[in-house]
Amino acid sequence: MVHKATLNNNVRVILAPVPSTKSVTVEVWFGVGSRYEEKRINGISHFIEHMMFKGTKRRPSTLALSKELDAVGALYNAFTSKEVTGYWVKISADKLDLALDIVSDMLYHSKFEAKEVEREKSVICEEQHMHRDNPIIYIYDLLEEFMFSPSPLGWDIGGSDQVIHSLTREDLVRFRNSHYHGKNLIVGIAGNIDVDHARERVAHYFGTPWEGGARANIYKPYRRPTHKGPRVHLHYKDTEQVQVDFGFHGYAYTDRRAQTAALLGAILGGTMSSRLHIAIRERRGLCYSIRAGHESFQDAGIFYIQSGLEKSRAPEALRAILAELTRVRDKGVGAAELKRAKDNVKGRLALSWEDSENVVSWYVGQEHFTKKLLSPDEKLKKLYAITAEDIQRVAAELFVTKNINLAVIGPYKDAKTFAPLLRI
C-alpha cells in the first residue's frame, strides 16, 4: 500500500513498500521544466539539473559526490522534461540514508561555482549536438516543436547554444530559488522500506525550510491551434533512411480519453504483432521499425506514429500508414484484438512492478500530474472498462485529415513531396 504525507515545509512524501526487492529508489521531482521558462533563458531548467552534480560544501566536486554512490554500486541520474525536473538514486535498501543524504545535499547546498557554470556550458551544448545528430531521437523533438510552437511546449528542453552560453551564475541561482521550494517538491521512495522509518528519514533530510522566493509555478496555458489542413515540417539531412513522425493533437493527463488513446497506440504500434508493424514492416517490408503511442501534458497531448523508411519507398509507406489509421477509425477493432492489447499492457505493468525505480515513478508521476494515487489494480480496472466503441470514438477524434502533422528528416527541401499524400 502506498503512503502519502506532507512535511511542515510543504514537501510531499510518497512511500511505496516493495518487500520482495532488496533495493530502494529515491526519486525527487520539482514541478518545473522548459515550459516554465522565458525565451531568453530557454534551457535553464536543464542547465540547473547539470549543476546539481558539480559539488556542495560538504562534497566539493563531482568526484566527491559520485564516488560515495559508486562505492556501494548505486545507480543515479537526473532528467529534465517540459514540465518536471527529477533526480533519483537506486541503491541497496540498507543504504537509504546515504541516498537521502546525497540527494538532499545536492538540492539544498549545490555551490554553482562560476567556473563550473562556464565549464558546463560546452558540455551541455555537446550533449545537444549529439542529440540532434541522431535522427531517430531528434525526429520526435521536431514534431513537438512543429505542433506546439510558439507555445513553450514547443521549445527545445536543452535550449540553443547561443542561450546556454549567455546564461550567468546569477541567472541559474535566481531561477533555482524561484522554482525549487517545498510546495513544488515531491520526494518518493519505493522498495524494501519500513514506512515509519522512511518517513522519519525523509523529514530529517528534506524538512529544512527552503531559501528563495518560493513563488507559485505558473505556465502559460496551451491553446490548440485550428488547422485548415495537413501540415509538413522538413528538416534537411542527406540520409539514406528517412525518419518520419506523424502527430495528432491528443489529450491531457486528467482527460479520461488519454488512457483510451494510449491503448489505441498499443493496438496500432505498441508490439511486434501490432497493426502497423504487421502491415508496414512484415507484409510490405517498408521499414525496420515503427511505433505508435500517446503522450500527455498538463493541458495537451500528442498521438504519434514514428518510423524510419527507405528513401525510395517513403511515399508508399506513408500511404500505407495512413490507410491503417483510416481502417481503425472507420472499422474499429474486434473484441479479441482489444483484449490482446489490454492483456499486453497488464503484462508489461506486472514486469515493470518488479523494479523499485518504476514503482516510485508511477506514484510520484500520478501525484504530480493528477493528485490521485491509483494502484496498478485500480488503473487496470479502468483499462479493462475501455470498450471497442471508446477506441473507435477516440480514433475518429484524432485521425482527421486537417489535423495531420508530419515531421520529416531526410534529403528533402520541398514539402510538396509529401503534402498530396496526407489524406485520411
Backbone hydrogen bonds in HBPLUS format (Angstrom, degrees):
<---DONOR---> <-ACCEPTOR-->    atom                        ^
c    i                          cat <-CA-CA->   ^        H-A-AA   ^      H-
h    n   atom  resd res      DA  || num        DHA   H-A  angle D-A-AA Bond
n    s   type  num  typ     dist DA aas  dist angle  dist       angle   num
A0003-HIS N   A0015-LEU O   2.76 MM  12  5.02 160.3  1.80 150.5 157.2     1
A0015-LEU N   A0003-HIS O   2.81 MM  12  5.02 166.6  1.83 152.3 156.1     2
A0005-ALA N   A0013-VAL O   2.94 MM   8  5.09 151.3  2.02 142.8 149.6     3
A0013-VAL N   A0005-ALA O   2.76 MM   8  5.09 164.2  1.78 158.8 156.3     4
A0007-LEU N   A0011-VAL O   2.86 MM   4  5.26 164.2  1.89 156.9 157.3     5
A0010-ASN N   A0007-LEU O   2.94 MM   3  5.25 152.0  2.02 120.9 121.0     6
A0012-ARG N   A0185-LEU O   3.21 MM 173  6.49 165.3  2.23 158.6 154.5     7
A0187-VAL N   A0012-ARG O   2.84 MM 175  6.24 165.4  1.86 163.2 166.0     8
A0014-ILE N   A0187-VAL O   2.85 MM 173  6.23 160.5  1.89 151.1 156.2     9
A0189-ILE N   A0014-ILE O   2.87 MM 175  6.35 152.4  1.95 160.6 169.8    10
A0016-ALA N   A0189-ILE O   2.85 MM 173  6.24 161.6  1.89 160.3 165.2    11
A0191-GLY N   A0016-ALA O   3.17 MM 175  6.68 149.6  2.27 154.2 157.5    12
A0018-VAL N   A0191-GLY O   2.64 MM 173  4.41 162.0  1.67 123.7 123.6    13
A0021-THR N   A0018-VAL O   3.23 MM   3  6.09 174.2  2.23 129.0 130.8    14
A0093-ALA N   A0022-LYS O   2.93 MM  71  5.70 165.5  1.95 146.1 141.3    15
A0192-ASN N   A0023-SER O   3.00 MM 169  6.02 157.7  2.05 152.0 155.8    16
A0024-VAL N   A0091-ILE O   2.80 MM  67  5.57 152.5  1.88 163.9 172.5    17
A0091-ILE N   A0024-VAL O   2.86 MM  67  5.57 164.7  1.88 165.3 169.1    18
A0025-THR N   A0190-ALA O   2.84 MM 165  5.47 155.4  1.90 158.1 166.5    19
A0190-ALA N   A0025-THR O   3.14 MM 165  5.47 153.0  2.22 142.6 150.7    20
A0026-VAL N   A0089-VAL O   2.82 MM  63  5.29 160.4  1.86 159.9 160.9    21
A0089-VAL N   A0026-VAL O   2.88 MM  63  5.29 150.3  1.96 148.5 157.9    22
A0027-GLU N   A0188-GLY O   2.86 MM 161  5.16 167.2  1.88 150.6 154.3    23
A0188-GLY N   A0027-GLU O   2.78 MM 161  5.16 165.3  1.80 156.0 160.5    24
A0028-VAL N   A0087-TYR O   2.85 MM  59  5.38 164.6  1.88 159.5 164.4    25
A0087-TYR N   A0028-VAL O   2.96 MM  59  5.38 151.5  2.04 148.8 158.0    26
A0029-TRP N   A0186-ILE O   2.93 MM 157  5.26 156.3  1.99 149.1 156.8    27
A0186-ILE N   A0029-TRP O   2.97 MM 157  5.26 151.5  2.05 148.5 156.7    28
A0030-PHE N   A0085-THR O   2.85 MM  55  5.28 163.5  1.88 157.3 163.0    29
A0032-VAL N   A0030-PHE O   2.78 MM   2  5.60 136.6  1.97 107.3  93.7    30
A0085-THR N   A0030-PHE O   2.97 MM  55  5.28 156.2  2.03 149.6 156.4    31
A0031-GLY N   A0184-ASN O   3.05 MM 153  5.43 150.9  2.13 143.8 152.7    32
A0036-TYR N   A0033-GLY O   3.06 MM   3  5.78 165.3  2.08 123.9 128.7    33
A0034-SER N   A0081-SER O   3.31 MM  47  6.74 151.9  2.39 135.5 139.2    34
A0037-GLU N   A0034-SER O   3.23 MM   3  5.41 165.3  2.26 110.8 113.4    35
A0035-ARG N   A0082-LYS O   3.01 MM  47  5.31 167.8  2.02 136.5 139.5    36
A0041-ILE N   A0038-GLU O   2.99 MM   3  5.53 153.7  2.06 115.4 123.5    37
A0042-ASN N   A0039-LYS O   3.28 MM   3  4.99 172.3  2.29 105.2 105.2    38
A0044-ILE N   A0041-ILE O   3.01 MM   3  5.70 144.9  2.13 153.8 153.5    39
A0047-PHE N   A0043-GLY O   3.07 MM   4  6.28 152.2  2.15 145.4 154.0    40
A0048-ILE N   A0044-ILE O   2.90 MM   4  6.12 160.1  1.94 151.3 155.0    41
A0049-GLU N   A0045-SER O   3.14 MM   4  6.44 153.1  2.22 142.5 149.6    42
A0050-HIS N   A0046-HIS O   3.21 MM   4  6.58 154.9  2.27 146.9 152.0    43
A0051-MET N   A0047-PHE O   3.07 MM   4  6.43 156.3  2.13 149.3 156.1    44
A0052-MET N   A0048-ILE O   3.13 MM   4  6.37 134.1  2.35 150.0 160.6    45
A0053-PHE N   A0050-HIS O   3.17 MM   3  5.96 167.2  2.19 120.9 124.8    46
A0054-LYS N   A0051-MET O   3.12 MM   3  5.24 163.5  2.15 117.2 116.6    47
A0111-LYS N   A0055-GLY O   3.05 MM  56  6.22 163.1  2.08 153.3 153.9    48
A0056-THR N   A0059-ARG O   2.58 MM   3  4.88 162.3  1.61 128.0 132.4    49
A0065-LEU N   A0061-SER O   3.15 MM   4  6.48 152.1  2.23 146.9 153.8    50
A0066-SER N   A0062-THR O   2.86 MM   4  6.05 175.8  1.86 160.3 161.5    51
A0067-LYS N   A0063-LEU O   2.89 MM   4  5.73 166.3  1.91 151.9 155.3    52
A0070-ASP N   A0066-SER O   2.79 MM   4  5.97 166.1  1.81 161.8 166.7    53
A0071-ALA N   A0067-LYS O   2.93 MM   4  5.81 144.7  2.06 135.7 143.9    54
A0072-VAL N   A0069-LEU O   3.21 MM   3  5.62 149.9  2.31 107.2 115.1    55
A0074-ALA N   A0069-LEU O   3.06 MM   5  5.26 159.9  2.11 153.8 147.5    56
A0073-GLY N   A0070-ASP O   3.10 MM   3  5.00 167.6  2.12 105.5 108.7    57
A0075-LEU N   A0090-LYS O   2.91 MM  15  5.08 162.4  1.94 151.4 156.4    58
A0090-LYS N   A0075-LEU O   2.76 MM  15  5.08 167.5  1.77 151.5 155.8    59
A0077-ASN N   A0088-TRP O   3.15 MM  11  5.72 155.3  2.21 147.9 152.8    60
A0088-TRP N   A0077-ASN O   2.99 MM  11  5.72 170.8  2.00 161.1 159.0    61
A0079-PHE N   A0086-GLY O   2.90 MM   7  5.29 152.1  1.98 145.9 149.1    62
A0086-GLY N   A0079-PHE O   2.86 MM   7  5.29 162.4  1.89 150.8 156.8    63
A0081-SER N   A0084-VAL O   2.84 MM   3  5.38 165.3  1.86 173.3 175.6    64
A0095-LYS N   A0092-SER O   2.80 MM   3  5.46 164.2  1.83 127.3 131.8    65
A0098-LEU N   A0095-LYS O   3.08 MM   3  5.36 120.6  2.45 103.9 118.1    66
A0099-ALA N   A0095-LYS O   3.25 MM   4  6.64 159.7  2.29 156.0 161.0    67
A0100-LEU N   A0096-LEU O   3.01 MM   4  6.31 166.8  2.03 160.3 163.4    68
A0101-ASP N   A0097-ASP O   2.82 MM   4  5.89 157.5  1.87 149.3 156.2    69
A0102-ILE N   A0098-LEU O   2.98 MM   4  6.14 168.9  1.99 153.6 155.8    70
A0103-VAL N   A0099-ALA O   3.02 MM   4  6.12 171.9  2.03 154.0 156.7    71
A0104-SER N   A0100-LEU O   3.02 MM   4  5.90 162.9  2.05 143.0 148.6    72
A0105-ASP N   A0101-ASP O   2.94 MM   4  5.95 150.2  2.03 140.5 149.6    73
A0106-MET N   A0102-ILE O   2.96 MM   4  6.17 159.4  2.01 151.5 156.0    74
A0107-LEU N   A0103-VAL O   3.04 MM   4  6.28 164.4  2.06 152.2 156.0    75
A0108-TYR N   A0104-SER O   2.87 MM   4  5.88 157.6  1.92 150.7 156.2    76
A0109-HIS N   A0105-ASP O   2.83 MM   4  5.37 153.7  1.90 139.8 148.2    77
A0116-GLU N   A0113-GLU O   3.01 MM   3  5.28 122.8  2.34 103.6 118.2    78
A0117-VAL N   A0113-GLU O   2.93 MM   4  6.26 152.5  2.00 154.6 163.6    79
A0118-GLU N   A0114-ALA O   3.06 MM   4  6.35 162.8  2.09 152.5 155.3    80
A0119-ARG N   A0115-LYS O   3.06 MM   4  6.20 154.7  2.13 138.3 145.6    81
A0120-GLU N   A0116-GLU O   2.90 MM   4  5.97 154.4  1.97 147.7 153.7    82
A0124-ILE N   A0120-GLU O   2.94 MM   4  6.18 164.4  1.96 161.0 163.6    83
A0125-CYS N   A0121-LYS O   3.04 MM   4  6.27 162.5  2.07 149.5 154.5    84
A0126-GLU N   A0122-SER O   2.94 MM   4  6.11 155.4  2.00 145.7 152.2    85
A0127-GLU N   A0123-VAL O   2.95 MM   4  6.21 150.1  2.04 146.5 155.2    86
A0128-GLN N   A0124-ILE O   3.00 MM   4  6.32 153.5  2.07 148.5 155.3    87
A0129-HIS N   A0125-CYS O   2.90 MM   4  6.20 152.0  1.98 145.9 154.0    88
A0130-MET N   A0126-GLU O   2.96 MM   4  6.15 161.6  2.00 149.7 153.6    89
A0131-HIS N   A0127-GLU O   3.07 MM   4  6.27 154.4  2.14 142.6 149.7    90
A0132-ARG N   A0128-GLN O   2.91 MM   4  6.15 161.8  1.94 152.0 156.5    91
A0133-ASP N   A0129-HIS O   2.91 MM   4  6.02 135.1  2.12 143.8 155.7    92
A0134-ASN N   A0131-HIS O   3.26 MM   3  5.58 161.4  2.30 106.7 112.2    93
A0137-ILE N   A0134-ASN O   3.04 MM   3  5.59 132.6  2.28 114.7 125.8    94
A0138-TYR N   A0134-ASN O   2.86 MM   4  5.95 175.6  1.86 162.1 163.6    95
A0139-ILE N   A0135-PRO O   3.02 MM   4  5.62 150.9  2.10 141.7 144.1    96
A0142-LEU N   A0138-TYR O   3.03 MM   4  6.34 158.8  2.08 157.3 163.4    97
A0143-LEU N   A0139-ILE O   3.03 MM   4  6.31 151.8  2.11 143.3 150.8    98
A0144-GLU N   A0140-TYR O   3.03 MM   4  6.33 164.6  2.06 152.7 155.2    99
A0145-GLU N   A0141-ASP O   2.92 MM   4  6.13 163.8  1.95 152.2 157.1   100
A0146-PHE N   A0142-LEU O   2.90 MM   4  6.02 161.2  1.93 149.4 154.5   101
A0147-MET N   A0143-LEU O   2.88 MM   4  6.07 160.0  1.92 153.3 158.7   102
A0148-PHE N   A0144-GLU O   2.88 MM   4  5.79 167.5  1.89 154.5 157.6   103
A0149-SER N   A0145-GLU O   3.07 MM   4  5.49 149.3  2.17 136.7 142.1   104
A0151-SER N   A0148-PHE O   2.97 MM   3  5.72 133.7  2.19 138.1 136.3   105
A0154-GLY N   A0151-SER O   2.84 MM   3  5.65 163.8  1.86 126.4 131.4   106
A0155-TRP N   A0152-PRO O   3.03 MM   3  5.08 165.6  2.05 108.2 112.8   107
A0159-GLY N   A0156-ASP O   3.24 MM   3  5.25 143.1  2.39  99.0 109.1   108
A0164-ILE N   A0160-SER O   2.98 MM   4  6.18 173.7  1.98 159.7 161.7   109
A0165-HIS N   A0161-ASP O   3.00 MM   4  6.12 166.3  2.02 154.5 157.6   110
A0166-SER N   A0163-VAL O   2.97 MM   3  5.05 137.9  2.15  99.8 112.7   111
A0167-LEU N   A0164-ILE O   3.34 MM   3  5.53 150.1  2.44 102.8 110.6   112
A0172-LEU N   A0168-THR O   3.14 MM   4  6.51 161.7  2.18 153.2 156.8   113
A0173-VAL N   A0169-ARG O   2.97 MM   4  6.22 169.8  1.98 160.4 162.3   114
A0174-ARG N   A0170-GLU O   2.96 MM   4  5.95 160.9  2.00 145.7 151.5   115
A0175-PHE N   A0171-ASP O   3.03 MM   4  6.18 163.7  2.06 149.6 153.9   116
A0176-ARG N   A0172-LEU O   2.88 MM   4  6.06 162.7  1.91 151.5 157.0   117
A0177-ASN N   A0173-VAL O   2.92 MM   4  6.03 168.0  1.94 151.2 154.4   118
A0178-SER N   A0174-ARG O   3.11 MM   4  6.26 138.6  2.29 138.4 149.2   119
A0179-HIS N   A0175-PHE O   3.17 MM   4  6.35 140.7  2.33 146.2 155.2   120
A0179-HIS N   A0176-ARG O   3.17 MM   3  5.40 131.8  2.41 101.5 113.6   121
A0180-TYR N   A0176-ARG O   2.74 MM   4  5.43 155.9  1.80 162.8 164.6   122
A0184-ASN N   A0181-HIS O   2.99 MM   3  5.51 144.1  2.12 114.8 125.6   123
A0185-LEU N   A0182-GLY O   3.15 MM   3  5.23 166.9  2.17 116.1 115.5   124
A0193-ILE N   A0191-GLY O   2.94 MM   2  5.73 120.8  2.30 113.0  96.4   125
A0198-ALA N   A0194-ASP O   2.85 MM   4  6.00 168.0  1.87 163.9 167.9   126
A0199-ARG N   A0195-VAL O   2.88 MM   4  6.02 161.0  1.91 153.0 158.1   127
A0200-GLU N   A0196-ASP O   3.07 MM   4  6.26 157.1  2.13 144.8 150.6   128
A0201-ARG N   A0197-HIS O   2.98 MM   4  6.26 153.7  2.05 150.2 157.5   129
A0202-VAL N   A0198-ALA O   2.94 MM   4  6.16 156.6  2.00 151.5 157.5   130
A0203-ALA N   A0199-ARG O   3.06 MM   4  6.26 161.2  2.09 145.8 150.9   131
A0204-HIS N   A0200-GLU O   3.00 MM   4  6.23 145.6  2.13 138.8 148.4   132
A0205-TYR N   A0201-ARG O   3.05 MM   4  6.31 158.4  2.10 148.5 152.6   133
A0206-PHE N   A0202-VAL O   2.71 MM   4  5.61 159.6  1.75 158.8 164.6   134
A0207-GLY N   A0203-ALA O   2.96 MM   4  4.63 125.7  2.27 124.9 127.2   135
A0231-ARG N   A0404-ILE O   2.94 MM 173  6.30 157.6  1.99 148.8 155.0   136
A0406-LEU N   A0231-ARG O   2.97 MM 175  6.31 146.7  2.08 145.5 156.1   137
A0233-HIS N   A0406-LEU O   2.81 MM 173  6.19 158.6  1.86 163.2 165.3   138
A0408-VAL N   A0233-HIS O   2.92 MM 175  6.26 151.5  2.00 166.6 170.7   139
A0235-HIS N   A0408-VAL O   2.81 MM 173  6.09 144.6  1.93 162.7 173.9   140
A0410-GLY N   A0235-HIS O   3.24 MM 175  6.62 153.6  2.31 152.1 159.2   141
A0237-LYS N   A0410-GLY O   2.89 MM 173  4.76 155.5  1.95 112.9 118.2   142
A0239-THR N   A0237-LYS O   2.86 MM   2  5.73 116.9  2.26 116.6  99.5   143
A0242-VAL N   A0309-LEU O   2.75 MM  67  5.03 163.1  1.78 158.5 157.3   144
A0309-LEU N   A0242-VAL O   2.68 MM  67  5.03 168.1  1.69 152.1 153.9   145
A0243-GLN N   A0409-ILE O   3.05 MM 166  5.10 155.9  2.11 150.7 152.8   146
A0409-ILE N   A0243-GLN O   2.88 MM 166  5.10 160.6  1.92 149.7 154.9   147
A0244-VAL N   A0307-SER O   2.90 MM  63  5.56 171.5  1.91 170.9 173.8   148
A0307-SER N   A0244-VAL O   3.02 MM  63  5.56 160.1  2.06 153.8 156.8   149
A0245-ASP N   A0407-ALA O   2.97 MM 162  5.24 143.3  2.11 151.2 155.0   150
A0407-ALA N   A0245-ASP O   3.02 MM 162  5.24 169.0  2.03 143.5 146.0   151
A0246-PHE N   A0305-ILE O   2.86 MM  59  5.04 158.7  1.90 149.1 147.6   152
A0305-ILE N   A0246-PHE O   3.06 MM  59  5.04 144.9  2.18 132.3 137.9   153
A0247-GLY N   A0405-ASN O   2.73 MM 158  4.97 150.7  1.81 148.8 152.2   154
A0405-ASN N   A0247-GLY O   3.08 MM 158  4.97 132.7  2.31 147.3 156.6   155
A0248-PHE N   A0303-PHE O   2.85 MM  55  5.11 148.1  1.95 147.2 156.8   156
A0303-PHE N   A0248-PHE O   2.83 MM  55  5.11 169.4  1.84 156.4 160.1   157
A0250-GLY N   A0301-GLY O   2.79 MM  51  4.03 175.4  1.79 101.9 101.1   158
A0255-ASP N   A0252-ALA O   3.08 MM   3  5.30 158.2  2.13 110.2 117.1   159
A0253-TYR N   A0297-PHE O   2.97 MM  44  5.85 151.6  2.06 155.1 159.9   160
A0258-ALA N   A0255-ASP O   2.96 MM   3  5.60 164.6  1.98 121.5 126.5   161
A0261-ALA N   A0257-ARG O   2.87 MM   4  6.17 154.9  1.94 153.4 160.5   162
A0262-ALA N   A0258-ALA O   2.94 MM   4  6.22 150.8  2.03 145.6 153.6   163
A0263-LEU N   A0259-GLN O   3.02 MM   4  6.26 151.6  2.10 142.2 149.4   164
A0264-LEU N   A0260-THR O   2.90 MM   4  6.18 150.9  1.98 146.1 154.7   165
A0265-GLY N   A0261-ALA O   2.93 MM   4  6.22 147.1  2.04 142.1 151.0   166
A0266-ALA N   A0262-ALA O   3.08 MM   4  6.46 144.3  2.21 139.8 149.0   167
A0267-ILE N   A0263-LEU O   3.01 MM   4  6.35 152.5  2.09 147.9 155.2   168
A0268-LEU N   A0264-LEU O   2.96 MM   4  6.20 159.9  2.00 152.4 157.4   169
A0269-GLY N   A0265-GLY O   2.79 MM   4  5.73 165.5  1.81 149.6 154.8   170
A0270-GLY N   A0266-ALA O   3.14 MM   4  3.90 147.4  2.25 116.5 112.0   171
A0275-ARG N   A0267-ILE O   3.15 MM   8  6.50 166.8  2.17 158.1 156.8   172
A0276-LEU N   A0268-LEU O   2.80 MM   8  5.46 160.7  1.84 148.8 155.4   173
A0292-ALA N   A0269-GLY O   3.11 MM  23  4.35 149.3  2.21 108.8 108.8   174
A0274-SER N   A0271-THR O   3.23 MM   3  5.09 163.4  2.26 102.9 104.9   175
A0278-ILE N   A0274-SER O   3.07 MM   4  6.24 166.8  2.09 157.3 160.7   176
A0279-ALA N   A0275-ARG O   2.89 MM   4  5.97 169.5  1.90 154.5 158.1   177
A0280-ILE N   A0276-LEU O   2.83 MM   4  5.53 163.1  1.86 144.1 149.8   178
A0281-ARG N   A0277-HIS O   3.05 MM   4  5.23 138.4  2.23 120.5 133.0   179
A0282-GLU N   A0277-HIS O   3.09 MM   5  6.52 161.3  2.12 154.0 159.9   180
A0283-ARG N   A0278-ILE O   2.87 MM   5  6.05 155.5  1.93 163.9 169.7   181
A0286-LEU N   A0280-ILE O   2.94 MM   6  5.64 165.4  1.96 163.3 159.4   182
A0285-GLY N   A0281-ARG O   2.84 MM   4  4.49 130.8  2.08 113.4 125.0   183
A0291-ARG N   A0306-GLN O   3.00 MM  15  5.51 160.0  2.04 156.0 162.4   184
A0306-GLN N   A0291-ARG O   2.91 MM  15  5.51 151.9  1.99 155.4 164.0   185
A0293-GLY N   A0304-TYR O   3.09 MM  11  5.62 150.5  2.18 148.1 152.9   186
A0304-TYR N   A0293-GLY O   2.94 MM  11  5.62 161.0  1.98 156.6 163.0   187
A0295-GLU N   A0302-ILE O   2.92 MM   7  5.38 162.1  1.95 152.1 156.8   188
A0302-ILE N   A0295-GLU O   2.87 MM   7  5.38 150.5  1.96 154.2 162.6   189
A0297-PHE N   A0300-ALA O   2.81 MM   3  5.07 160.2  1.85 149.7 142.8   190
A0313-ARG N   A0310-GLU O   3.07 MM   3  5.53 141.5  2.22 111.8 122.7   191
A0314-ALA N   A0311-LYS O   3.40 MM   3  5.33 172.4  2.40 106.0 107.5   192
A0317-ALA N   A0313-ARG O   3.01 MM   4  6.29 156.6  2.07 154.5 161.8   193
A0318-LEU N   A0314-ALA O   2.92 MM   4  6.20 161.2  1.96 161.5 166.0   194
A0319-ARG N   A0315-PRO O   3.09 MM   4  6.33 161.9  2.13 150.2 154.4   195
A0320-ALA N   A0316-GLU O   3.07 MM   4  6.31 154.5  2.14 143.7 150.9   196
A0321-ILE N   A0317-ALA O   2.88 MM   4  6.16 156.5  1.93 154.6 160.8   197
A0322-LEU N   A0318-LEU O   3.03 MM   4  6.22 171.2  2.04 153.7 155.7   198
A0323-ALA N   A0319-ARG O   2.93 MM   4  6.09 142.5  2.08 140.8 151.7   199
A0324-GLU N   A0320-ALA O   3.16 MM   4  6.47 146.6  2.28 142.9 150.0   200
A0324-GLU N   A0321-ILE O   3.09 MM   3  5.31 123.6  2.43  99.5 112.9   201
A0325-LEU N   A0321-ILE O   3.16 MM   4  6.57 151.7  2.24 147.3 155.3   202
A0326-THR N   A0322-LEU O   2.93 MM   4  6.15 157.1  1.98 147.1 153.4   203
A0327-ARG N   A0323-ALA O   2.93 MM   4  6.12 151.6  2.01 141.7 149.6   204
A0328-VAL N   A0324-GLU O   3.09 MM   4  6.33 164.3  2.11 150.4 152.6   205
A0329-ARG N   A0325-LEU O   3.04 MM   4  6.14 151.4  2.12 143.8 152.3   206
A0330-ASP N   A0326-THR O   2.87 MM   4  5.97 160.8  1.90 153.4 157.9   207
A0331-LYS N   A0327-ARG O   2.80 MM   4  5.55 157.1  1.85 147.2 153.8   208
A0332-GLY N   A0328-VAL O   3.06 MM   4  4.58 134.1  2.28 108.8 117.6   209
A0338-LEU N   A0334-GLY O   3.01 MM   4  6.18 159.4  2.05 152.0 158.0   210
A0339-LYS N   A0335-ALA O   3.00 MM   4  6.19 158.5  2.05 145.8 151.6   211
A0340-ARG N   A0336-ALA O   2.98 MM   4  6.21 157.2  2.03 148.3 154.4   212
A0341-ALA N   A0337-GLU O   3.11 MM   4  6.35 156.4  2.17 146.3 151.8   213
A0342-LYS N   A0338-LEU O   3.06 MM   4  6.34 159.2  2.10 150.3 155.9   214
A0343-ASP N   A0339-LYS O   2.86 MM   4  6.05 164.0  1.89 155.2 159.6   215
A0344-ASN N   A0340-ARG O   2.92 MM   4  6.09 146.0  2.04 142.3 151.6   216
A0345-VAL N   A0341-ALA O   3.09 MM   4  6.37 161.1  2.12 148.9 152.6   217
A0346-LYS N   A0342-LYS O   2.93 MM   4  6.21 161.7  1.97 150.9 156.5   218
A0347-GLY N   A0343-ASP O   2.87 MM   4  6.04 159.2  1.91 146.0 151.3   219
A0348-ARG N   A0344-ASN O   2.96 MM   4  6.19 163.2  1.99 154.4 158.4   220
A0349-LEU N   A0345-VAL O   2.97 MM   4  6.12 152.3  2.05 146.6 154.5   221
A0350-ALA N   A0346-LYS O   3.00 MM   4  6.28 153.5  2.07 146.9 153.9   222
A0351-LEU N   A0347-GLY O   3.09 MM   4  6.40 155.0  2.15 146.7 152.9   223
A0352-SER N   A0348-ARG O   2.94 MM   4  6.15 159.5  1.98 147.5 153.2   224
A0353-TRP N   A0349-LEU O   3.03 MM   4  6.15 139.5  2.20 144.0 154.0   225
A0354-GLU N   A0351-LEU O   3.23 MM   3  5.74 166.5  2.25 113.1 117.2   226
A0355-ASP N   A0352-SER O   3.15 MM   3  5.82 168.1  2.16 120.8 123.7   227
A0358-ASN N   A0355-ASP O   3.07 MM   3  5.52 123.8  2.40 108.5 120.8   228
A0359-VAL N   A0355-ASP O   3.19 MM   4  6.53 156.0  2.25 150.3 157.6   229
A0360-VAL N   A0356-SER O   3.05 MM   4  6.23 168.4  2.06 152.6 153.9   230
A0361-SER N   A0357-GLU O   3.19 MM   4  6.31 160.0  2.23 142.6 148.4   231
A0362-TRP N   A0358-ASN O   2.98 MM   4  6.07 152.3  2.06 144.5 151.8   232
A0363-TYR N   A0359-VAL O   3.26 MM   4  6.62 160.3  2.30 152.5 155.1   233
A0364-VAL N   A0360-VAL O   2.91 MM   4  6.00 169.6  1.93 157.6 161.1   234
A0365-GLY N   A0361-SER O   2.93 MM   4  5.69 157.1  1.98 138.9 146.2   235
A0366-GLN N   A0362-TRP O   3.24 MM   4  6.37 155.1  2.31 136.1 142.6   236
A0367-GLU N   A0363-TYR O   2.95 MM   4  6.16 163.3  1.98 150.6 155.2   237
A0368-HIS N   A0364-VAL O   2.96 MM   4  6.17 160.6  2.00 150.7 155.7   238
A0369-PHE N   A0365-GLY O   2.98 MM   4  6.09 175.0  1.99 155.5 157.0   239
A0370-THR N   A0366-GLN O   2.84 MM   4  5.31 156.4  1.89 141.3 148.5   240
A0371-LYS N   A0366-GLN O   2.93 MM   5  6.10 131.8  2.17 149.8 153.2   241
A0379-LYS N   A0375-SER O   2.92 MM   4  6.20 156.8  1.98 155.3 162.4   242
A0380-LEU N   A0376-PRO O   2.80 MM   4  5.98 157.9  1.85 151.6 158.0   243
A0381-LYS N   A0377-ASP O   2.93 MM   4  6.11 144.1  2.06 140.9 150.3   244
A0382-LYS N   A0378-GLU O   3.36 MM   4  6.64 152.4  2.44 139.6 144.9   245
A0383-LEU N   A0379-LYS O   2.98 MM   4  6.31 151.0  2.07 142.9 152.0   246
A0384-TYR N   A0380-LEU O   2.85 MM   4  6.08 166.6  1.86 157.4 158.1   247
A0385-ALA N   A0382-LYS O   3.23 MM   3  5.15 142.5  2.38  94.7 105.5   248
A0386-ILE N   A0383-LEU O   3.09 MM   3  5.61 162.2  2.12 113.7 119.3   249
A0390-ASP N   A0387-THR O   3.08 MM   3  5.07 120.2  2.45  93.2 107.8   250
A0391-ILE N   A0387-THR O   3.12 MM   4  6.52 156.1  2.18 148.5 154.2   251
A0392-GLN N   A0388-ALA O   3.02 MM   4  6.30 163.2  2.05 150.1 153.9   252
A0393-ARG N   A0389-GLU O   2.90 MM   4  6.00 152.9  1.98 144.8 152.8   253
A0394-VAL N   A0390-ASP O   3.00 MM   4  6.23 162.5  2.03 151.8 155.4   254
A0395-ALA N   A0391-ILE O   2.95 MM   4  6.15 160.2  1.99 149.1 155.3   255
A0396-ALA N   A0392-GLN O   2.92 MM   4  6.08 150.0  2.01 142.9 150.5   256
A0397-GLU N   A0393-ARG O   3.09 MM   4  6.39 142.3  2.24 139.4 149.5   257
A0397-GLU N   A0394-VAL O   3.08 MM   3  5.01 121.1  2.44  93.2 108.2   258
A0398-LEU N   A0394-VAL O   2.88 MM   4  6.12 155.0  1.95 153.5 160.4   259
A0399-PHE N   A0395-ALA O   2.86 MM   4  5.72 165.6  1.88 151.5 155.1   260
A0400-VAL N   A0398-LEU O   3.03 MM   2  6.00 125.3  2.34 111.5  96.0   261
A0403-ASN N   A0400-VAL O   2.94 MM   3  5.43 147.6  2.04 115.3 125.5   262
A0404-ILE N   A0401-THR O   3.17 MM   3  5.56 168.2  2.19 119.2 119.4   263
A0412-TYR N   A0410-GLY O   2.88 MM   2  5.63 140.5  2.04 101.1  91.4   264
A0417-THR N   A0414-ASP O   3.22 MM   3  6.13 173.3  2.22 123.5 125.6   265
A0418-PHE N   A0415-ALA O   2.95 MM   3  5.67 148.5  2.05 119.4 126.2   266
A0419-ALA N   A0415-ALA O   2.95 MM   4  6.06 167.0  1.97 159.5 163.7   267
A0421-LEU N   A0418-PHE O   2.87 MM   3  5.53 151.7  1.95 125.5 134.4   268
A0422-LEU N   A0419-ALA O   3.24 MM   3  5.65 157.5  2.29 114.6 120.4   269
A0423-ARG N   A0421-LEU O   2.92 MM   2  5.95 124.9  2.23 115.0  98.9   270
